[in-house]
Amino acid sequence: MRKTGIALLVAAMCCLAAAPALHAATVPAGTAIVMTLDDSVSSKDATTGQRVACSVAEDVQVSGKTVIPRGSKGSCSVASVQASGHLKTPAKLWLKIDSITVNGKTNTVTTRWSGQTGPSHDKRNVVAIGGGTAAGALIGAIAGGGKGAAIGAAVGAGAGTAGAAMTGKKDITYPAETKLRFTTKTDLAVK
């Protein structure tokens, strides 16, 4: 009976020693990792390198086994950011994963950026400024003929430009709970 107990104890110790090796795995390059942002971030006031707490939104599996479980804590950072300008500059906000903690161990992660660049303001500005110019010329022509049309066009263009400048800012904001999809650039050895 005693020999059986010792044999079982030795077998259990061997299994425990081998257990960490069973959980270690390599996540291949090109694997998608979906993260949920814990904090909000906006192109209006974010800075490059700013940390954003996050967590894994979906299990990451390799060969049918979960290597990075949903809910694992991570750290993202702002990779590229630009606040929206009034007339020309579209907003942009791109993030990357820096690390993910699995079983108490922090793993450095290298991913492609996830985010967006806002649309160009050019088309909307041309419409606003052109529309202001045409409206000003029409009003000027009615009020004062040819000379009035020229003055009205200049005034209308100024008003259209001012209107485009007043309404042109469209920053990008990711509120907390936003899900972003990243792709690993290199193999990730999960400890």
C-alpha positions in Angstrom: 0.0 0.0 0.0 2.8 2.3 0.9 4.6 1.7 -2.4 1.4 2.5 -4.3 1.1 5.8 -2.4 4.6 6.8 -3.2 4.2 5.8 -6.8 1.1 8.0 -7.1 2.8 10.9 -5.4 5.8 10.7 -7.8 3.4 10.5 -10.7 1.5 13.5 -9.5 4.7 15.5 -9.0 5.8 14.6 -12.5 2.5 15.8 -13.9 2.7 19.1 -12.0 6.2 19.7 -13.3 5.1 19.0 -16.8 1.9 21.1 -16.6 3.5 24.5 -17.5 5.0 23.0 -20.6 1.5 21.9 -21.8 0.3 25.5 -21.5 3.2 27.1 -23.3 2.5 27.5 -27.0 3.5 29.7 -30.0 0.9 31.9 -31.5 1.9 32.2 -35.2 2.4 35.5 -37.0 -0.8 36.5 -38.8 -3.1 35.5 -35.9 -6.0 37.8 -35.1 -6.3 39.1 -31.6 -9.4 41.1 -30.7 -9.0 43.5 -27.8 -11.6 45.4 -25.8 -10.5 48.8 -24.6 -11.0 49.5 -20.9 -10.5 53.2 -21.3 -11.7 55.7 -24.0 -9.2 57.4 -26.3 -9.6 60.2 -28.8 -7.6 61.7 -31.6 -8.5 65.1 -30.1 -6.1 64.8 -27.1 -4.2 61.5 -27.3 -0.5 61.4 -27.7 1.8 58.9 -29.4 2.9 56.2 -26.9 0.0 56.8 -24.6 -1.0 53.6 -22.8 -4.5 52.3 -23.0 -5.6 49.4 -20.8 -7.4 46.6 -22.6 -8.4 42.9 -22.3 -8.7 40.0 -24.7 -12.2 39.9 -26.2 -12.1 36.4 -27.7 -10.1 33.3 -26.9 -6.9 33.0 -29.0 -6.6 29.4 -30.1 -3.7 27.4 -31.6 -4.5 23.9 -33.0 -7.9 23.9 -31.2 -6.4 24.8 -27.8 -6.9 28.1 -26.0 -3.5 29.7 -25.6 -4.7 33.2 -24.6 -8.0 33.1 -22.8 -10.7 35.7 -23.1 -10.4 38.3 -20.4 -6.6 38.2 -20.2 -5.4 41.7 -19.4 -3.3 43.6 -21.9 -1.8 46.9 -22.7 -2.2 48.8 -25.9 -0.5 52.1 -26.9 -1.3 54.9 -29.4 0.9 54.2 -32.4 -0.1 57.1 -34.5 -2.5 60.0 -33.8 -3.5 63.3 -35.4 -6.2 65.7 -34.3 -8.6 66.8 -36.9 -7.8 70.2 -38.5 -10.5 72.7 -39.5 -9.8 72.8 -43.2 -7.4 70.2 -44.4 -6.2 67.7 -41.8 -8.3 64.6 -41.3 -8.1 62.9 -37.8 -6.3 59.6 -37.4 -6.0 57.2 -34.4 -4.1 54.0 -34.6 -3.3 51.6 -31.7 -1.1 48.6 -31.3 -0.9 45.8 -28.6 2.3 46.0 -26.4 1.7 43.1 -24.0 -0.8 40.5 -22.8 -0.7 38.8 -19.4 -1.4 35.1 -19.4 -1.3 33.0 -16.2 0.4 35.8 -14.4 3.2 36.2 -17.0 3.4 39.2 -19.2 4.1 38.5 -22.9 5.5 41.2 -25.2 3.4 41.3 -28.4 4.2 42.8 -31.8 1.1 43.5 -33.9 0.0 45.5 -36.9 -1.8 48.7 -36.1 -5.6 48.9 -35.7 -7.6 52.1 -36.1 -8.7 54.5 -38.7 -7.9 57.8 -40.5 -10.9 60.1 -41.0 -12.1 61.2 -44.4 -10.6 64.1 -46.2 -12.3 67.5 -45.8 -11.5 68.6 -49.3 -14.9 67.7 -51.0 -17.0 69.1 -48.2 -14.9 72.3 -48.2 -15.1 72.8 -51.9 -18.9 72.5 -51.7 -19.1 74.9 -48.8 -16.8 77.5 -50.2 -18.1 77.1 -53.8 -21.7 77.3 -52.6 -20.9 80.4 -50.6 -19.2 82.0 -53.6 -22.2 81.3 -55.9 -24.8 82.5 -53.4 -22.8 85.7 -52.7 -22.4 86.4 -56.5 -26.2 85.8 -57.0 -27.2 88.1 -54.2 -24.6 90.7 -55.3 -25.8 90.6 -58.9 -29.4 91.1 -57.8 -28.5 94.0 -55.6 -25.8 95.8 -57.6 -25.3 94.2 -61.1 -21.9 93.1 -62.3 -19.8 95.0 -59.7 -22.2 93.8 -57.0 -21.7 90.2 -58.2 -18.0 90.4 -57.9 -18.2 91.8 -54.4 -20.9 89.3 -53.4 -18.7 86.4 -54.8 -15.8 87.5 -52.6 -18.0 87.9 -49.5 -19.7 84.6 -50.2 -16.3 82.8 -50.6 -15.2 84.2 -47.3 -18.4 83.1 -45.6 -18.1 79.6 -47.2 -14.5 79.3 -46.0 -15.5 80.5 -42.5 -18.3 77.9 -42.5 -16.0 75.1 -43.6 -13.5 76.1 -40.9 -16.2 76.2 -38.2 -17.6 72.8 -39.0 -14.5 70.9 -40.3 -13.3 69.2 -37.1 -14.2 65.5 -36.9 -12.0 63.7 -34.4 -12.0 59.9 -33.9 -13.0 58.6 -30.5 -13.0 55.0 -29.3 -15.1 54.8 -26.1 -14.4 52.2 -23.4 -15.7 48.8 -24.5 -14.7 49.4 -28.2 -13.4 46.2 -29.8 -10.3 46.5 -32.1 -8.9 43.6 -34.2 -5.1 43.3 -34.3 -2.9 40.9 -36.3 0.4 39.5 -34.9 3.4 40.5 -37.0 5.7 37.9 -35.5 5.3 34.6 -33.7 4.4 35.0 -30.0 5.7 32.5 -27.6 3.2 32.5 -24.7 4.8 31.5 -21.4 
